[in-house]
């Protein structure tokens, strides 16, 4: 059952990564071999966004403390 949910799908999961930090969710999906596409990542911390960009070549969407900018 788990294989059909995670690895046997033809279409990739479309993932939103909230509180993305340095990319733990994205990295875990990759290491687990799950067919997934991170559509967008969001985080409030500018330094974490710098690390995310370094790790994956894509900068997380900067979230301000008063909501999405």
C-alpha positions as a Markdown table, in Angstrom:
| # | Residue | x | y | z |
|---|---|---|---|---|
| 1 | Unk | 0.0 | 0.0 | 0.0 |
| 2 | Unk | 2.7 | 2.5 | 0.9 |
| 3 | Unk | 4.6 | 1.9 | -2.3 |
| 4 | Unk | 1.5 | 2.8 | -4.4 |
| 5 | Unk | 1.1 | 6.0 | -2.4 |
| 6 | Unk | 4.7 | 7.2 | -2.4 |
| 7 | Unk | 6.7 | 5.7 | -5.2 |
| 8 | Unk | 4.3 | 4.2 | -7.7 |
| 9 | Unk | 2.5 | 7.4 | -8.7 |
| 10 | Unk | 3.0 | 8.7 | -12.2 |
| 11 | Unk | 2.3 | 12.3 | -11.3 |
| 12 | Unk | 4.6 | 13.9 | -8.7 |
| 13 | Unk | 3.1 | 15.1 | -5.4 |
| 14 | Unk | 2.8 | 18.9 | -5.5 |
| 15 | Unk | 4.2 | 20.1 | -2.2 |
| 16 | Unk | 4.0 | 23.5 | -0.4 |
| 17 | Unk | 6.8 | 23.8 | 2.2 |
| 18 | Unk | 5.6 | 26.1 | 5.0 |
| 19 | Unk | 8.2 | 27.0 | 7.7 |
| 20 | Unk | 10.7 | 25.6 | 5.2 |
| 21 | Unk | 13.8 | 26.5 | 7.2 |
| 22 | Unk | 16.9 | 25.2 | 5.5 |
| 23 | Unk | 14.8 | 22.6 | 3.5 |
| 24 | Unk | 14.4 | 19.6 | 5.8 |
| 25 | Unk | 11.1 | 18.5 | 4.1 |
| 26 | Unk | 12.4 | 18.9 | 0.6 |
| 27 | Unk | 15.6 | 17.0 | 1.5 |
| 28 | Unk | 13.6 | 14.2 | 3.2 |
| 29 | Unk | 11.4 | 13.8 | 0.2 |
| 30 | Unk | 14.4 | 13.5 | -2.1 |
| 31 | Unk | 16.2 | 11.0 | 0.2 |
| 32 | Unk | 13.1 | 8.9 | 0.6 |
| 33 | Unk | 12.8 | 8.7 | -3.2 |
| 34 | Unk | 9.3 | 10.2 | -3.2 |
| 35 | Unk | 8.1 | 11.5 | -6.5 |
| 36 | Unk | 7.4 | 15.1 | -5.4 |
| 37 | Unk | 7.7 | 18.6 | -6.7 |
| 38 | Unk | 8.1 | 21.5 | -4.2 |
| 39 | Unk | 5.9 | 24.1 | -5.8 |
| 40 | Unk | 7.0 | 26.8 | -3.3 |
| 41 | Unk | 8.7 | 27.2 | 0.0 |
| 42 | Unk | 7.9 | 29.9 | 2.7 |
| 43 | Unk | 9.8 | 31.1 | 5.7 |
| 44 | Unk | 10.1 | 34.2 | 7.8 |
| 45 | Unk | 13.8 | 34.0 | 8.7 |
| 46 | Unk | 16.1 | 35.6 | 6.1 |
| 47 | Unk | 19.2 | 33.6 | 7.1 |
| 48 | Unk | 17.2 | 30.3 | 6.7 |
| 49 | Unk | 16.1 | 31.5 | 3.3 |
| 50 | Unk | 19.8 | 32.1 | 2.4 |
| 51 | Unk | 20.6 | 28.5 | 3.4 |
| 52 | Unk | 17.6 | 27.2 | 1.5 |
| 53 | Unk | 18.8 | 29.0 | -1.6 |
| 54 | Unk | 22.3 | 27.6 | -1.2 |
| 55 | Unk | 21.0 | 24.1 | -0.7 |
| 56 | Unk | 18.5 | 24.0 | -3.6 |
| 57 | Unk | 19.1 | 26.9 | -5.9 |
| 58 | Unk | 15.7 | 28.4 | -5.1 |
| 59 | Unk | 15.0 | 31.0 | -2.5 |
| 60 | Unk | 12.1 | 30.5 | -0.1 |
| 61 | Unk | 9.4 | 33.1 | -0.4 |
| 62 | Unk | 10.0 | 35.7 | 2.3 |
| 63 | Unk | 7.1 | 35.9 | 4.8 |
| 64 | Unk | 6.8 | 39.0 | 6.9 |
| 65 | Unk | 5.6 | 38.9 | 10.5 |
| 66 | Unk | 2.3 | 40.5 | 9.4 |
| 67 | Unk | 1.5 | 37.9 | 6.8 |
| 68 | Unk | 2.6 | 37.2 | 3.2 |
| 69 | Unk | 4.2 | 40.0 | 1.4 |
